[in-house]
Amino acid sequence: MRHALLIAARDLRERARDRTAYVLAIVLPLGLAGVFTLILGNISGDSQLFTYAVADADRGVVARAFTDDVLRKAAASGAIELRTVSSEREARALVDDGTATAAFLLPAGLTEDVQAGRAARIEVVGDVDAPTGTDIARSLAQAYTDRLAAVRTAVAATVHSGVSTPPAELAAAAATALPRAVVAEDTTGRRQLDAKTQYAAGMAVFFLFFAVQPGVTGLLDERRNGTLARLLAAPVPRSSILAGKLLTSVAVGVVSMTVLVVASSLLMGAHWGHPVGVAALVLSGVLAATGAMAVVAAIAKTSEQAGGWQAIVAIVLGALGGAFFPVSQAGGLLEKLSLLAPHRWFLRGLADLAGGGVTAVLPSVAAMTLFAAVTGAVALLLFRKVVRP
Amino acid sequence: MTVLSCSGLRKRFDDVLAVDDVSFTIAEGETYGLLGPNGAGKTTTISMITGVLERDAGEVVVDGIAMSTHAIAAKRLVGYVPQELALYPDLTGRENLRFFANLYGAARERVDHVLDVVGLAERADDLGREYSGGMKRRLNVAIGLLHEPRLLVLDEPTAGVDPQSRNQILENVRALAAQGMAILYTTHYMEEAERLCDRVGVIDSGRLIAEGTRRELVERLGERDRISLQLDGDLTHATAVLGAIANVRGVAPHGHGLELVVDDARECLPAVLSAISTNGVVVRSVEVTEPNLETVFLHLTGKALRE
């Protein structure tokens, strides 16, 4: 073990003088996460991302229900910001000057139309530069009007069946039974990461696969530079040489991830979760990345060849594992394939950590550790050829 | 006392038998030159001796410790200077030495000592990549000396080195041998082998085809020293006079003079010149030719050493 530590310490000293290592391990992931957050963060709803104006010209119960039950509740959850204005003109002005993403225009007579059995109409005026926010506003309005139509149909059917209950009570009962249009942070049984954390974590785990490369390809560099012969001639067990190289990758990966977790928390406001859970995920993720890159390095003949193949593997696994976009939501074969990528488990582990306790990360930690064990064993078997006397 | 004993070394790479039944020994304080053309099996032999390469057959024993059973202990006794520059360019000279000193368990003071020995003390804290070719070669040698090995293996240590660095390396090797270190040396430079080596082994196509001191090898091949004389005077009389001198094996006409085949030209020359001058023959020029290792090598292998 002493020899492995000596070899790793030497590698790390050399790496510390290589500026590209800092770029790959820290600057690029942090920078890209920041850029992604700036560009795409506004569509994910991790804060009051969309401001909606509502102009209620109806003043009736149907309009009030939409404003209070749908819009104000969404605003209360932090998903949107709501501004109530006195006129349609004012609402349109807010949209035109970009203050509001979209405006809900509740026309006069909306309640009367509904009560008279006519089609309910809520007009949505959207900002052309904010199509996503406009779509969401349209969906909210559509969900509400659909719900009104469903209630009306249910009441009509009940009345026609001869039940003596007053229509108003029937309507109230039907409305209660029908699903409400809600905007909330929980999208499934599991919590999702907010945008900043999602991108910070995605970029961190993506570039982790590049950060750990130099350690595992170090053996090929040693062979190219002639120093491998010197190491093999030294009174050092061959297993220590391999262990030293793997240790270098693990150390670089852990340091890189730690810096990224701290920096993204401080600079971008990312919420990684409980430190113990994050540490477990980081360590198992680093081991998995080291194992994967070690297999590629062990197959390659030169470090340059290894670098090329490793980049391909890192990109494919990263894309598959949802480092850029949540591939797991695509469903089907892609969703199943994504389970092969450590990135998927890392991000899932963080999401589980956000929604539960520290133990919630254990399935992800176990999956990544298994991945590391399998790839690490394969890499060691292959690398034995390189150092075999 | 024998420091290195190799016996029956054999190594095959696929269909190529790179080393076949190579055996030799090196004694304490002895410098042994392993000579052979490219691809002859020198580096493969050295790699087996240093434990870098596994042997298909044979044994390497260093100071009584067998490489086959106690590889780590045996390796502690061997210093290795590979043919390639085996350095870390992004570490300083001192950091390179400290790393290997730690691997071998050598004392830290040895780092400064070997820096002095190879003349790199003033540039010790420069990065390896900033060294000249000669300085890199010297650092390459220094790493092999760190742990005061019993056997130092140098594989072409002066290849591509400037004259100043070459002289320094050769002087270091000579001094180390004088201190009792056993040295195994390969080189393409025949004059280095003649200058440094007490004995040489000639390896060709994986086999050790001859071994001994330079004179032993020369004599074994039937080669002798020659003295060529350009003369004015009675050559018939001179032939008779010179032929009568002890250690002169033959006299034959050669241009405007005579050529003598002798046992030891340096020993014979005074007697030859004295005999001629007392018999009225004027000597215009003298040329002494001693068969060297190049001649031996060419004779044995049919190739020049640099082929």
Interface residues (C-beta under 8 A of the other chain):
Chain A: H3 L6 R10 R13 E14 R17 D18 N225 G226 T227 A229 R230 L231 L232 A233 A234 P235 V236 P237 R388 P389
Chain B: S47 T50 G51 V52 L53 E54 I72 A73 K75 R76 V78 Y80 P82 E84 L85 A86 L87 Y88 P89 D90 L91 E95 F99 F100 N102 L103 Y104 G105 I143
